[in-house]
Amino acid sequence: MDFNFMSGWSVLAIVGFILLVLWAGVWKAIALWKAARRGAVGWFVVFCILNTAGILEIIYIFLVAKKTSGCCESLEKNNLDFFIKLL
């Protein structure tokens, strides 16, 4: 078999995969840090379990964490209750 025609694609795929892992890892780390600092146990658990290539983490960082800064105790309790019901 001749694998030479695929060698360029396989290197590109490996580099792309590594970049995707790094991209998702950075956003996951930031989101986990923010969730832990806010005491958002429900969000923290979701980030640990789900891998969404950084999409959910970006939404959390720029929409949820900014909107609820300062008044998040009741919101986080409701989120935690929601995730407990799912289990």
N, C-alpha and C positions, 0 to 999 in steps of 0.2 A: 504494500500500500504506500501511496505517496502522500505524506502529511505536510509537505512543504507549502502547499497552497493555504493551509490552515494556520501555519505558524504565526503569521501576522495577526490574525484574528484572535488567536489564543492569548498572545501577549497583550493585545488591546483589552480583551475581556478580563484578564487578571488585573491589569492596571485600573480598569473601570471598577472592578469589584473592590479593590483596595481603597480607591477614592470614595466609593459609596460607604464602605465600613467606617472610614475616617470621618466622613461627613455626618453620618448618623451618630457616631460615637460622641462627637463634639456636642451636637444638639442634645443628645440624651444626657450627657454629663451636666450641661447647663440647666436643663429642665429638672433633673433629679435634685440638683443643688437648690434651685428655687423652691421646689415642692417641699424639700426637707426644711428649709429655712422658714417657710410659711406654715409648717405643720400640716401640710396637705397629705395625709396618709393615703387617701384613696388615689390621688393622682400619682403618688410615689409608687404604689403597687402596680398601677396600670403601666407606668413607664418601665418598670422592671420586667413585666410579663410580655408586653406587646413590643414588636419591632416594626415601626412604620417608616423606616428610612428617614427619620427626622421630621416628618410631616406633622404628626400629632404634637411633638415636642415644640416645634416652631409655633403652632397655634396656641399652645399653652403659654409659652413665654410671652408672646406679643399680644394675646387677647385676654386670656383668663387671668394670668398673674398680674397684669397691669390694671385690669378693671377692678379686681377684688382686693387690691392692696389696702390694708387698713381696716377692712370690714369683712374679714373672711371666716370668722369663727362659725357662724351659722351656715354659711355656704359650704364650708368644708365638712361640717357634720352631715349635711344633706348628701353631699357627694359620697362620703364614707358609708352612709346608710344605703345609698343606691347600689354601691359595689358589693356590700355585704349581702343584699337581697339577690344579686346575680349569682353569688356563690351558693 
